[in-house]
Amino acid sequence: MVEQPTQAGSTVAPQEHPRQVVKSFTRYRDAENAVDQLASQPFDIERIAIIGSELQFVEEVKGRLNRGVAAAQGAAGGALAGALIGWILGLFDLLHPIITGLVLALYGVVLGAAAGAVASLVCHALRGGRRDFQASSALRPRHYDVVADAAVVERARQLLGAHDTAPFQREAG
């Protein structure tokens, strides 16, 4: 009996069939459209995947973060949390749950906004001028490969008119 090595803690099942690149795209939307095109034709679509490769960490700066912006963001978050908590607590009133819920939600908005603004200002002050900007970050692939099992890759290329990608017959994985 031959034992096969397994990867401990891996959540990805090993591929049953080797996959090859059908066509590469720089935008996910284009790769998605290619798969849609295959799905609209008689093709075994379960043998296709979209794989994003060469991940980059991208952080886009959205603006300055001063005390006013920090307080406004904290107030908005606190107001939302306060309204939700107030509404839920108000629903426990047996006589007038809707009215009590609305009243407590309004109190929650006011108190939550104040608490959120104060907490955000304190956090902003503790940073001491570091990271005084707003940003959003994401991991983005540089390109997207539509891949198929080796048994159906030629049919997928025919359906997509992807014969120009034949030199890219690298193994996907």
LINFEN-V599512 format. One record per pair of residues at least 6 apart in sequence whose ideal C-beta (glycine too) atoms are under 7 Angstrom apart, sorted by the first residue. I is the first residue (numbers start at 1). GAP is how many residues later the second one is. D is the distance in Angstrom with one decimal. If there is no record, write none. Layout:
I,GAP,D ; I,GAP,D
This chain:
15,158,6.5 ; 17,132,4.1 ; 17,133,6.2 ; 17,134,6.7 ; 18,132,5.2 ; 18,153,6.0 ; 19,30,6.8 ; 19,128,4.2 ; 19,129,6.3 ; 19,130,5.9 ; 19,131,6.9 ; 19,153,4.3 ; 19,154,6.6 ; 20,127,6.4 ; 20,128,6.6 ; 20,130,5.6 ; 20,133,4.6 ; 20,149,5.6 ; 20,151,6.6 ; 20,152,6.3 ; 21,124,4.7 ; 21,126,5.5 ; 21,144,6.6 ; 21,147,5.1 ; 21,148,6.9 ; 21,149,6.0 ; 21,151,5.7 ; 22,124,4.7 ; 22,125,6.3 ; 22,126,5.1 ; 22,131,5.9 ; 22,134,4.5 ; 22,135,5.6 ; 22,138,6.4 ; 22,140,5.7 ; 23,11,6.0 ; 23,123,5.2 ; 23,137,5.7 ; 23,139,4.2 ; 23,142,5.0 ; 24,119,5.4 ; 24,121,5.1 ; 24,141,6.6 ; 24,144,6.5 ; 25,6,4.4 ; 25,118,6.6 ; 25,119,4.9 ; 26,117,5.5 ; 28,116,5.4 ; 31,19,4.8 ; 31,113,4.0 ; 31,115,5.3 ; 32,18,6.9 ; 34,112,5.1 ; 34,126,5.6 ; 35,13,5.8 ; 35,15,6.4 ; 35,111,6.2 ; 37,122,7.0 ; 37,123,6.3 ; 38,7,5.9 ; 38,10,6.1 ; 38,118,6.1 ; 38,121,5.8 ; 38,122,6.9 ; 39,6,4.9 ; 41,118,5.5 ; 43,112,6.7 ; 43,113,6.9 ; 43,116,6.2 ; 44,108,6.0 ; 47,101,5.6 ; 47,102,4.3 ; 47,105,5.1 ; 48,98,6.5 ; 48,100,5.3 ; 48,108,6.8 ; 49,98,5.2 ; 50,94,5.6 ; 50,96,5.8 ; 51,93,7.0 ; 51,94,4.9 ; 51,96,5.7 ; 51,121,5.8 ; 52,89,3.0 ; 52,92,5.3 ; 53,88,5.6 ; 53,89,6.8 ; 53,90,5.8 ; 53,92,6.3 ; 54,87,6.2 ; 54,88,4.0 ; 54,89,6.6 ; 55,84,5.0 ; 55,85,7.0 ; 55,86,5.7 ; 56,84,5.5 ; 56,86,6.4 ; 57,80,6.7 ; 57,82,5.9 ; 58,79,6.7 ; 58,80,5.6 ; 58,82,5.3 ; 59,76,5.0 ; 59,78,4.2 ; 60,75,6.2 ; 60,76,5.5 ; 61,72,5.3 ; 61,74,4.9 ; 62,72,4.4 ; 62,73,5.9 ; 62,74,6.3 ; 63,70,6.9 ; 63,71,5.0 ; 64,68,6.4 ; 64,69,5.9 ; 65,67,5.1 ; 65,68,5.4 ; 65,69,5.2 ; 67,54,6.2 ; 67,57,6.3 ; 70,50,4.8 ; 70,51,5.9 ; 70,54,4.0 ; 71,46,4.4 ; 71,49,5.9 ; 71,50,5.3 ; 73,47,5.9 ; 74,42,4.0 ; 74,43,4.7 ; 74,45,5.7 ; 74,46,2.4 ; 74,47,6.8 ; 75,38,4.1 ; 75,41,5.1 ; 75,42,4.1 ; 77,39,5.0 ; 78,34,3.9 ; 78,35,5.1 ; 78,37,5.1 ; 78,38,2.0 ; 78,39,6.7 ; 79,30,4.6 ; 79,33,4.9 ; 79,34,4.0 ; 79,37,6.7 ; 81,31,5.3 ; 82,26,3.3 ; 82,27,5.5 ; 82,29,5.5 ; 82,30,2.1 ; 82,31,6.9 ; 83,22,4.6 ; 83,25,4.8 ; 83,26,4.8 ; 83,29,6.7 ; 85,23,5.5 ; 86,18,3.6 ; 86,19,4.1 ; 86,21,5.7 ; 86,22,2.9 ; 87,14,4.8 ; 87,17,6.7 ; 87,18,4.2 ; 89,15,5.4 ; 90,7,6.4 ; 90,10,4.0 ; 90,11,3.0 ; 90,12,6.9 ; 90,13,6.7 ; 90,14,4.0 ; 90,15,6.6 ; 91,6,4.9 ; 91,10,5.2 ; 93,7,3.8 ; 145,27,5.9 ; 147,25,4.0 ; 148,8,4.5 ; 157,6,6.1 ; 157,8,7.0
